[in-house]
Amino acid sequence: MSVRKFLVIADDSPEFQAALRYACTRARSTGGRVALLRVVEPAMFEHWSGVREEIERQSRAEAEGLLQRLAEQVVAATGHPPEFLIRDAENTKAAVRAALAEDPDIKIVVLAAAGGGRGPGPLVSSIAKDGVSWGARKVPVTVVPGDLTDDEIADLA
């Protein structure tokens, strides 16, 4: 039997931590696991392939370092290490589509909306505008307020 995975996009937004805490709490309470997706945008140096390759190598190393640091938080919250997904993609939505196409155990995408009246954030806005279009698979999206406290997340999850 497969284990249900909660996919969280590990971006640099302040609300990311709320999405991660919520996913960890849900994974722990349901026996699921957390998958962390880090999107690396391709370098745009057409004339200097050596420079482009070095930038891409550094970006991937930074992504791996970030996911390793986040893994400690996930293990502490769930008791299980997360799955790391690093995708080279033009945009986050394309990377999510690719991850969902590759892994049928990903059952829920967890996003957080920006808190403090800053609007929902670009990915949440895109989903609200275009709908949840992940390709052939239909996967629910949970959007949590980005300014939830740990106690509020525990109460909800």
Summary of the structure (lengths in Angstrom):
residues: 157
radius of gyration: 15.9
end to end distance: 23.3
largest distance: 53.4
contacts: 472
relative contact order: 0.22
helix: 46%
strand: 20%
